[in-house]
Every structure is written in structure tokens, then in C-alpha cells.
Amino acid sequence: MVTTIKITPALASPASKPQSMDTAMPYETRTALHLKGLVPSAVENFAAQDARAYEQLKNKGSDLEKYIFLSWLRNTNLNLFYRLVLSHLKEIAPIIYTPTVGQACQEFSHIYPFLAPPSAVDGLYIPLNEVDSIDEIIENYRASIPAGCMPETTVITDGSRILGLGDLGMNGMGIPVGKLQLYVAAAGLDPTRCLPIVLDFGTDNAKYLEDPLYLGIRQKRPADEEFYAATEKVLNGLTAAFPGIFIQFEDFNTPHAFGLLEKWRHRTLCFNDDIQGTGSVILAGFISAIKLAGIPAQDQRILFVGAGSAGVGVAKQLVDYLVIEHSIPETQAKAMFWFVDSRGIITANRGDTLADHKVYFAREDNGNTQCKDLEEALEYVKPTALIGLSTIYKAFSEKILTRMNEINRQARPIIFPLSNPQTKAECTFEEAMRFTDNRVLFASGTAFPSYTIPGTSDTRVPGQGNNMYVFPPIGLGAKLARPTKITDSMIFAVSKALSNTLSDEEIARGELYPRIERIRETSAQVAAAFIHQAVREGTAQDQHWIDLVHANPASSATSETPDGTYSQTTLDAVRSSMWTPAESAQQLFSATKL
């Protein structure tokens, strides 16, 4: 029996990408599509397709060329793309996201025509002068996708603070695209129901305003009042068109990042990865580090370098952890933190007007002491932990690292250079190892190679405090349980769950995060913990998951003391809900009901 396939314009859209069999298309399907004689005669299996794609990837001369190749592949054969990603995740993740995505964003207007076929719709570009047409824009998007493929998850940026690279304007679209690829690869979200969005609200970067090939609107960014009014129109239109959509705010400048989160977190299902995600993943690594450092939690002295949204977000979650897990009073826990910004240690009497988000951690116990830079701060604070979110390349110099090692002779120094991409990292793993006599407890924001201690066969693997450990399972848990909001205790449960995913071997080797090759499994565990916490707090709305958790409670957690636990039954159900690419033409045929 010959299967009839209805051809519609929507087959070129992202939602129909899984239907692409390419060279694995059976003869009868080719006949139905009138492709006989128009394609090579061989009918391959998917393994041959995978081998060819990987060969082409390896032959590319630069990481940016690999990025362009992978983008085109994703927009033409979605299943092949994700099979390739999942088979080589450790190798490909740094291509589709940090650090390569940083270069891709900087050059986005120059490479855009080569990232996808002209007919492919790969997200929404919403100019400031078109926000009043948001309903029309959304209807245009609806018309480009098949029925039943409405988006469930969106990542939104305005490109104003991309990684550590600053204001990239519309070029920041590479970030939502990359983040959503990690949602799929790490946690099995349905790629046909993911929507990247860039708010093209202008740029204050003269480089792009003067670039003749820049594809965004050519104007300066709006004042706050206009920004929030325009964003309100976009988000109202989006949530009205797609009720229950999970929104991730990404790479907004610091005041707007905090402002949007506070404005929307109790109104709709949303999350800021720079504030909450970074804080969550670093908390998970810090929990692991404290267990290995040789100094009690209450005796930690934590020095942050960089006081933007990410730094303050991380520190506030560490304070919550110390209060909840170690019963340290909040005022005492807050006093364990110091911040250094471009003017030195942040104090209440420094003489400048502090941004609102910096006030909470401003020191009031410094008397007349003011430290103008990191070197002075190091001697004043004598920290046990040094955490960098400064975007200042090599801020943790040989002198700083050596001194951290000297200060912490009785315990292992905790050093987290979290800025990315690599060109903004405060130090490398090799430098941290060399200048601390190989004693460092290390986590970075970007990937670094393993380090073999000279004269030995002992190879150490650096911890990467990559947000991809937390935002994909948060998104998966949000999609499944449909909570009314994302609470701080849910984020705390995620951190605890992630810290509990380390294998015995990883713990024995002093690693702070699970190996990236296990991320699908760890994502399922973290999502299960998220769902349990949402049900305990009474915010979950999906009755299936509510009933499942009530019938199969976790061992000990309550909403007051989230500990990241879950039941095996819930974990199994989460695993079964995760999307995976088809492994054969027959499976693809069955899944898409051609």
C-alpha cells in the first residue's frame, strides 16, 4: 500500500523538521512525493547519515564554520541534528553554545543568511517600532507551523548583555536559539515546541549601528519607561496567544533583568537564567565543594568579584542555602559575603550611590577601611572562596591564585572563575591547578580541558558550573507539572538534587559536577525533584503529576525544607516524557504519522 502524503507550505517550518528522512527515505515515500529520479537512488539507514554528518563537522576549519554547518543541519534535518548532538554532546555543546555562540552572536548579521534555508522560520524578531503589531506577528508565526505544535517554552533576550560581550543588539538572537537547543539535548523538550525570541529594541553599540550589514533596527536603546511598556505589550501578547508558556528571560542588562523578573514572576510562569539559573548551578557546585574543602560551612569567607545580576543572584542563593541547610541566621550568613566591583569592595560608606541590587550585600562593618581593588580585598577579607563573575580576563592572576593558596593552607581553596566565554574567564583550570599546588576546588563558567599533573598520570577534570545542568530540567519540570510560578524553594530543590546526582567515582575524584555525558540522566533526576517540590508547595496544576507525586511521595522533603528528593516512580515517568530523536526511518514514519 502506498502512503499518501499531504504537502503544505508548513512542511518547511521548524515544526515539521522531524519529518525529514533525507537519504533514508523509502522508495514508496519517494514515489508518493514525486521524487523518483530527483534524488540519488541509495536508501541509507540513519547510521550512515550520522557518519556523513559527523565527517563533515570534523572537516570544518573553525568552530564558527562548525556552528554554521550545525545550524543549517538543524533547520533541514532536525532528527539528524539531535542524534549528532546527543552522540557527541561533550564535543558539540561548546559549538552550539558557549564559547562559540559568543562569536556567532558577534557576527550574527554577517552569517544569518547561511544558518538556514530562506523558508525556515527559526524564531521571532520583534522590533521596537512593531510591538503594537505583536498579535499580527504571533499570527504570522502560527501560520508558519502545523496545528498542534504551539510553543511551550520560549527564551527571550533583547541582546543588551550577551554573555560577557556586552550589547550586541539583534545579534543576540544566537543566545535564545542556543539555549533552546540545550533544553532539547539535555532535558528532552520537544524541539518543535520551542520558540526563540529577540526583542530588537536597538543597541547602544556604535559598532553595530555603523555596520552596513547589521540586520537590526538602527537606533539607540529606549529609556526605561518605553522599554517596560514595550516589553509589557510583547509578554501580554505572548501569554494570551500561548497560555501556560514557560518564559526564560536571558541576557538583559542587570537593572532590566531584575526588573522583569520581579514584575513578572508572580504573574506568569517565568524564570531568569542569569539570576536564578546561575545561582542554582553554582550553589550545587558549592554544596559539593564545602563537603571537600575541610572547613565548616559557617566558617567560609566568600569573596565575589563582579556585582552584576548573576553575581548577586548567586550570592543570594548561597545565603538561602546557609540559612536553610546549616541553620545560620540570615544576618550572619549575609556577613560571610564580600563583593568587589569596578570601584573596589562594596561598602555602605564608599561614597557612591549603589545600584539597588548591590545594597543588600554592602558592608557596614568596615569602619574607615576601603579596598580599591581585588588585591587589597584579598588581604582584607582573607577568603576561603573566590568567585568571579566580573567578565575580566585573567582577573585571577598568578599572584591572586598563589595568595589564595597561601591563605588556605589548612583547607582547600574554592575558586570559581565563572565568566564566559573563555576570553572573559578570570583564569583557566590549568592556572588554578598550577598556582594552588593542585589543591583547588574548581568550577568555571566555560569549558576547559582536563589537566594532567606534571610527572604523574593523574588527570583532573575541571568542574563546569554550566547553567545547562539546571535550566533544561527546570523547563522540563515546568512543562510537565505546570506550576503557577517558579519559587525560590523550587530553585533550591533543583540545586540540592543536582548536587546529589554525583556518582561515587565523581565524588572520589573530587569533582563538583556530574560528567556532561550523563546530563540526560541528571536532568531527569533534577526535573523529578522540581516536580515533587512544585506539588508539595501546591503550585503544580497538572493533575496527572499531582496524583503521581501524592501516590508516590519522596522520602523526606517538605515545602519548608526542600531537599531535592523524588520517588523512583516519578523519575521513571519523567524519563518516559523526554523527547528523543528517531533512530530509524520507520520510527520517524510512525511518530509523524505521514
C-alpha positions in Angstrom: 0.0 0.0 0.0 1.4 3.4 -1.0 1.1 6.1 1.7 -0.2 9.4 0.6 1.5 12.5 2.0 -0.2 15.8 2.0 2.2 18.6 1.0 1.7 22.0 2.6 3.8 25.1 3.0 4.2 24.3 6.7 6.5 21.4 5.8 9.3 24.0 5.6 8.7 25.2 9.1 10.7 24.2 12.2 7.7 22.1 13.5 7.9 19.8 10.5 11.7 19.3 10.6 11.3 15.8 12.2 9.7 14.6 9.0 12.9 14.8 7.1 14.3 11.4 6.2 16.6 12.7 3.5 18.6 9.8 2.1 16.9 7.3 4.3 13.5 8.0 2.6 11.9 4.7 1.5 11.2 4.1 -2.2 7.4 4.2 -1.7 7.6 7.5 0.1 9.7 9.0 -2.7 7.1 7.8 -5.2 4.3 9.5 -3.2 6.3 12.7 -3.1 7.1 12.5 -6.8 10.8 12.4 -6.1 11.6 9.4 -8.3 14.7 10.3 -10.3 15.3 13.6 -8.4 17.5 12.2 -5.6 20.2 9.6 -5.5 18.9 6.1 -5.6 20.5 4.7 -2.4 18.3 4.3 0.6 20.5 4.6 3.6 19.9 3.9 7.3 20.3 6.6 9.9 23.7 5.4 11.0 25.1 6.2 7.5 23.6 9.7 7.7 25.1 10.2 11.1 28.5 9.2 10.0 28.4 11.5 7.0 27.3 14.5 9.1 30.0 13.9 11.7 32.6 13.6 9.0 31.5 16.9 7.6 31.5 18.5 11.0 35.1 17.3 11.7 36.2 18.7 8.3 35.2 22.3 9.1 38.2 24.5 9.6 37.0 26.6 12.6 34.4 26.5 15.4 32.4 29.2 13.7 32.2 27.1 10.5 31.0 24.2 12.6 28.4 26.4 14.1 27.1 27.5 10.7 27.1 23.9 9.5 25.2 22.6 12.6 22.6 25.5 12.3 21.9 24.6 8.7 21.6 20.9 9.6 19.2 21.7 12.4 17.0 23.7 10.1 16.9 21.0 7.4 17.0 17.7 9.3 16.1 18.1 13.0 16.4 14.4 13.9 19.8 14.0 12.4 21.0 17.2 14.1 19.9 16.0 17.6 21.3 12.4 17.0 24.6 14.1 16.2 24.4 16.3 19.3 23.5 13.5 21.7 26.2 11.2 20.3 28.9 13.8 20.7 27.5 16.1 23.4 30.8 17.0 25.1 32.3 18.0 21.7 29.3 19.8 20.2 27.9 21.6 23.3 30.7 24.2 23.2 29.9 24.8 19.5 26.1 25.3 19.7 26.5 27.3 22.9 29.3 28.9 24.9 32.0 29.7 23.9 31.4 29.5 20.1 27.9 31.1 20.4 29.6 34.3 21.6 31.5 34.7 18.3 28.4 33.6 16.3 26.4 36.4 18.0 29.1 39.0 17.3 28.9 38.0 13.6 25.2 37.1 13.5 24.2 39.7 10.9 27.0 38.5 8.7 26.3 34.8 8.9 22.4 34.9 9.2 21.6 34.0 5.6 23.8 30.9 5.8 22.2 29.5 9.0 19.0 28.2 7.5 17.1 27.9 4.2 15.2 31.1 3.3 11.9 29.4 4.0 12.8 28.3 7.6 11.2 30.2 10.5 13.6 30.0 13.3 12.2 32.3 15.9 10.6 35.8 16.3 12.4 39.1 15.7 10.3 41.8 17.3 11.4 45.4 16.5 10.6 48.2 19.0 8.5 50.0 16.4 6.4 46.9 15.8 5.4 46.0 19.3 1.9 47.3 18.7 1.6 44.7 16.0 2.5 41.8 18.3 -0.8 40.0 17.7 -0.1 40.1 13.9 3.5 38.9 14.5 2.2 36.0 16.5 -0.4 35.1 13.9 2.3 35.1 11.3 4.2 32.6 13.4 1.1 30.5 14.0 0.6 30.3 10.2 4.1 29.0 9.7 3.7 26.0 12.0 1.4 22.9 11.8 -1.6 22.7 14.1 -0.8 21.1 17.4 2.8 22.4 17.6 2.1 25.6 19.6 5.2 26.6 21.6 5.5 25.5 25.2 8.9 27.1 26.0 10.4 30.4 24.9 13.8 32.1 25.6 13.7 35.8 25.2 16.5 38.3 25.1 17.0 41.9 24.0 20.7 41.4 23.3 21.7 44.1 25.8 24.2 42.0 27.8 25.2 38.9 25.9 27.5 36.6 27.9 30.4 38.9 28.8 30.4 40.6 25.4 28.0 43.5 26.2 25.3 45.0 24.0 25.0 43.1 20.7 21.6 44.3 19.8 19.6 42.0 17.5 22.7 39.8 17.0 21.9 38.4 20.5 19.4 36.0 18.8 22.0 33.4 18.8 21.6 33.0 22.6 17.8 32.0 22.6 18.5 29.7 19.7 21.4 28.1 21.5 19.7 27.8 24.9 16.7 26.0 23.4 19.0 23.5 21.7 20.3 22.7 25.2 16.7 22.4 26.5 16.2 19.7 23.9 19.6 18.0 24.1 19.9 18.0 27.9 16.3 17.5 29.0 14.3 16.2 26.1 11.9 19.1 25.4 10.1 18.8 22.1 12.2 20.9 19.7 9.1 21.7 17.6 7.5 23.5 20.6 10.5 25.8 21.4 10.4 29.4 20.4 13.5 31.7 20.4 12.7 35.5 20.6 14.8 38.6 20.3 13.4 41.9 21.2 15.0 44.2 18.6 14.9 47.3 20.7 18.0 49.0 19.3 21.6 49.0 20.5 23.9 51.4 22.1 26.9 49.7 20.5 28.2 52.0 17.8 30.0 49.2 16.1 26.7 47.7 15.0 24.9 50.9 14.3 27.7 51.7 11.9 27.9 48.2 10.4 26.3 48.3 6.9 25.4 44.6 7.2 23.7 44.9 10.7 20.2 43.5 10.4 18.6 45.1 13.5 16.9 48.5 13.8 19.4 51.3 13.8 18.6 53.4 16.8 19.7 53.8 20.4 18.0 51.8 23.1 14.9 53.3 24.7 14.6 54.8 28.2 13.3 52.6 30.9 9.7 53.7 30.7 9.5 52.9 27.0 11.4 49.6 27.5 9.0 48.3 30.1 5.9 49.5 28.2 7.1 47.7 25.0 8.1 44.6 26.9 4.6 44.5 28.6 2.9 44.5 25.2 5.1 41.7 23.9 4.6 39.5 27.0 0.9 40.1 27.2 0.5 39.1 23.6 2.7 36.1 24.0 0.9 34.8 27.1 -2.5 35.4 25.7 -1.7 33.5 22.5 0.1 30.7 24.2 -1.4 30.3 27.7 0.9 28.5 30.2 4.1 29.0 28.1 7.3 28.8 30.1 9.3 32.0 29.6 13.0 32.3 30.2 14.4 35.8 30.3 18.0 35.8 29.1 20.9 38.3 28.9 19.1 41.5 29.7 21.2 44.2 31.3 21.3 44.0 35.0 18.6 46.5 36.0 16.2 45.2 33.5 17.0 41.5 34.4 16.0 42.2 38.0 13.1 44.4 37.0 11.5 42.0 34.6 11.8 39.1 37.0 10.2 41.0 39.9 7.5 42.3 37.6 6.5 39.0 36.0 7.5 36.1 38.4 4.1 36.2 40.2 2.1 36.9 37.0 3.2 34.1 34.7 5.4 31.1 34.5 8.8 32.6 34.1 12.5 32.3 35.1 15.7 34.3 34.7 18.6 32.1 34.0 21.2 34.7 34.7 19.9 35.4 38.2 18.2 32.1 39.2 19.9 29.6 36.9 23.4 30.7 37.6 22.7 30.9 41.3 21.3 27.4 41.3 24.1 25.7 39.4 26.8 27.4 41.4 25.0 26.6 44.7 25.1 22.9 43.6 28.8 23.1 43.0 29.4 25.0 46.2 27.5 22.4 48.2 29.9 19.8 46.8 32.9 22.0 47.4 32.0 22.6 51.0 32.0 18.8 51.6 35.6 18.6 50.3 37.1 21.9 51.5 38.0 20.8 55.0 36.4 23.9 56.7 32.8 24.0 58.1 30.2 26.0 56.2 29.8 28.6 58.9 33.5 29.4 58.7 33.5 30.2 55.0 34.5 33.7 53.9 33.3 34.2 50.3 34.6 37.0 48.1 32.8 37.8 44.8 34.5 39.6 42.0 31.7 41.2 39.9 28.4 42.5 41.3 26.0 42.2 38.3 22.7 40.3 38.2 24.5 36.9 38.0 26.8 37.6 40.9 24.2 38.9 43.3 21.8 36.2 42.2 24.4 33.5 43.0 25.2 35.1 46.4 21.6 35.3 47.5 21.0 31.7 46.8 24.2 30.8 48.8 22.7 32.8 51.7 19.5 30.9 51.4 21.4 27.6 51.5 23.4 28.6 54.6 20.2 29.6 56.3 18.1 26.6 55.3 20.7 23.8 55.4 23.0 25.0 58.1 20.6 27.0 60.3 22.8 30.1 60.2 20.8 33.3 60.9 20.3 35.4 57.7 22.3 38.4 59.1 25.2 36.1 60.0 25.0 34.3 56.7 25.0 37.6 54.7 28.0 38.7 56.7 30.0 35.9 55.2 30.0 37.6 51.7 32.0 40.4 50.3 31.7 41.9 46.8 34.3 43.7 44.7 33.1 45.8 41.7 35.0 48.2 39.5 35.4 50.6 42.4 36.6 48.1 45.0 34.8 46.4 47.9 31.2 47.4 48.1 30.5 49.2 51.3 27.7 51.4 52.6 30.1 54.3 53.2 32.1 54.1 50.0 30.8 57.5 48.9 29.0 56.5 45.7 25.3 55.7 45.0 24.9 52.0 44.9 22.6 50.2 42.4 19.6 48.8 44.1 20.7 45.2 43.7 24.0 45.9 45.4 22.6 47.4 48.6 21.8 44.0 50.3 25.5 43.0 50.4 27.1 46.4 51.1 29.4 46.0 54.1 28.6 48.2 57.1 31.3 46.7 59.4 34.4 48.1 57.6 34.8 51.3 59.6 37.0 53.5 57.6 38.6 50.7 55.6 38.1 50.9 51.8 39.7 48.4 49.4 40.2 49.8 45.9 40.9 46.5 44.1 40.9 42.7 44.3 44.5 42.5 45.6 43.6 44.8 48.6 40.4 43.0 49.1 42.1 39.6 49.2 44.3 40.8 52.1 41.4 42.3 54.0 38.9 39.5 53.6 41.3 36.5 53.5 38.6 34.5 51.7 38.2 30.7 51.7 36.2 31.0 48.4 36.8 33.3 45.4 34.0 33.6 42.9 34.4 35.5 39.7 31.6 36.9 37.6 33.5 40.0 36.5 34.0 39.3 32.8 37.6 40.5 33.3 40.0 38.2 31.5 42.8 36.9 33.9 41.4 38.8 36.9 42.6 35.8 38.9 46.3 36.3 38.2 49.2 34.1 39.3 49.6 36.5 42.3 46.0 36.3 43.3 45.8 32.5 42.9 49.1 31.9 44.8 47.9 34.1 47.6 44.6 32.3 47.8 46.6 29.1 48.2 48.7 30.6 51.0 45.7 31.9 52.9 44.1 28.5 52.8 46.9 26.2 53.8 44.6 24.4 56.3 41.9 23.9 53.8 41.4 23.6 50.0 40.8 26.9 48.3 37.5 27.2 46.4 38.0 29.1 43.2 35.1 29.6 40.7 36.0 31.7 37.6 32.5 31.8 36.2 32.6 34.4 33.5 32.3 33.3 29.9 33.2 32.9 27.1 36.8 31.9 27.6 38.0 35.4 26.5 36.3 36.7 29.7 37.3 34.0 32.1 39.1 35.1 35.3 41.6 32.2 35.0 41.9 28.8 33.4 41.8 25.4 35.1 45.5 24.8 34.4 46.4 28.1 36.0 44.2 27.4 39.1 45.9 24.0 39.5 49.5 25.2 39.0 49.3 28.1 41.4 47.5 26.3 44.2 49.7 23.2 44.2 46.9 21.2 42.6 44.7 21.7 45.7 42.0 23.9 44.1 38.3 23.1 44.2 37.4 24.5 40.8 34.3 25.3 38.8 34.2 27.5 35.7 31.5 29.1 33.6 33.1 27.9 30.3 34.7 24.6 29.3 38.4 24.0 30.0 40.4 20.9 29.1 41.5 18.3 31.6 44.8 18.8 33.3 47.4 16.1 34.0 49.6 16.9 37.0 53.2 17.0 35.7 55.3 14.0 36.4 52.2 11.8 37.1 49.4 10.1 35.3 46.8 11.8 37.5 44.4 13.6 35.2 41.9 16.0 36.8 38.6 17.0 35.1 37.5 20.7 35.7 34.1 21.3 37.1 32.0 23.4 34.8 29.3 25.4 36.6 27.3 25.4 33.3 23.7 26.5 33.6 22.8 23.7 31.2 22.7 21.5 34.3 19.7 23.3 35.7 17.7 25.4 33.2 16.8 22.4 31.0 15.4 20.3 33.9 13.6 23.4 35.3 12.0 23.9 31.9 11.1 20.2 31.6 9.6 20.2 35.1 7.7 23.4 34.4 6.3 21.9 31.2 5.1 18.8 32.9 3.8 20.0 36.3 2.7 23.4 35.0 3.2 25.3 38.3 1.7 28.8 38.6 5.2 30.2 39.3 8.8 29.3 39.9 9.6 29.8 43.6 12.9 30.2 45.3 12.4 26.9 47.2 11.9 25.1 43.8 15.2 26.5 42.7 16.8 25.4 45.9 15.4 21.9 45.5 17.0 21.9 42.0 20.4 22.8 43.5 20.2 20.1 46.1 19.0 17.5 43.5 21.9 18.4 41.2 24.5 18.0 44.0 23.0 14.6 44.8 23.5 13.3 41.2 27.3 12.9 41.5 28.4 9.3 41.1 30.6 7.6 43.7 33.5 7.8 41.2 33.0 11.5 40.6 32.9 12.2 44.3 36.1 10.1 44.9 37.9 12.2 42.3 36.8 15.4 43.9 34.6 16.5 41.1 31.9 19.1 41.8 29.5 18.3 38.9 28.4 15.2 37.1 30.1 14.4 33.8 28.4 16.2 30.9 28.0 12.8 29.2 25.4 11.9 31.8 23.3 15.1 31.5 20.2 13.5 30.2 20.0 11.2 33.2 20.8 14.0 35.7 18.3 16.3 34.0 15.6 13.7 34.6 16.5 13.4 38.3 16.6 17.2 38.7 13.2 17.6 36.9 11.7 14.9 39.1 12.8 16.8 42.2 11.4 20.0 40.8 8.0 18.4 40.2 7.9 17.0 43.7 8.7 20.4 45.2 6.0 22.1 43.0 3.4 19.6 44.2 4.4 20.0 47.8 4.0 23.7 47.6 0.6 23.5 45.9 1.7 25.4 42.8 1.5 22.4 40.3 -1.6 22.4 38.1 -1.2 19.3 36.1 -3.4 16.7 37.8 -1.5 13.7 36.4 1.7 14.8 38.1 -0.1 15.9 41.3 -1.7 12.5 41.6 1.6 10.7 40.8 3.5 12.5 43.5 0.8 12.1 46.1 0.7 8.4 45.4 4.5 8.1 45.4 5.9 10.6 47.8 9.6 11.3 48.2 11.4 10.1 51.3 11.6 13.3 53.4 11.2 16.7 51.8 8.6 19.3 52.7 8.0 22.6 51.0 9.6 24.3 54.1 12.8 22.3 53.8 13.3 21.4 50.2 16.0 18.6 49.9 15.8 17.7 46.2 14.3 14.2 46.7 11.8 12.4 44.5 10.3 9.0 44.0 11.6 6.4 41.6 8.1 6.3 40.0 8.2 10.0 39.3 11.7 9.7 37.9 10.6 6.9 35.5 7.6 8.9 34.4 9.8 11.9 33.7 12.2 9.8 31.6 9.4 8.5 29.5 8.2 12.0 28.8 11.5 13.2 27.3 11.8 13.7 23.6 14.4 11.8 21.7 15.3 11.9 18.0 14.1 9.0 15.9 16.7 6.2 15.4 15.2 4.8 12.2 13.1 5.9 9.2 10.3 3.5 10.4 10.3 5.1 13.9 10.2 8.6 12.3 7.4 7.5 10.0 5.4 6.2 12.9 6.0 9.2 15.1 5.0 11.8 12.4 2.1 9.7 11.0 3.0 10.5 7.4 
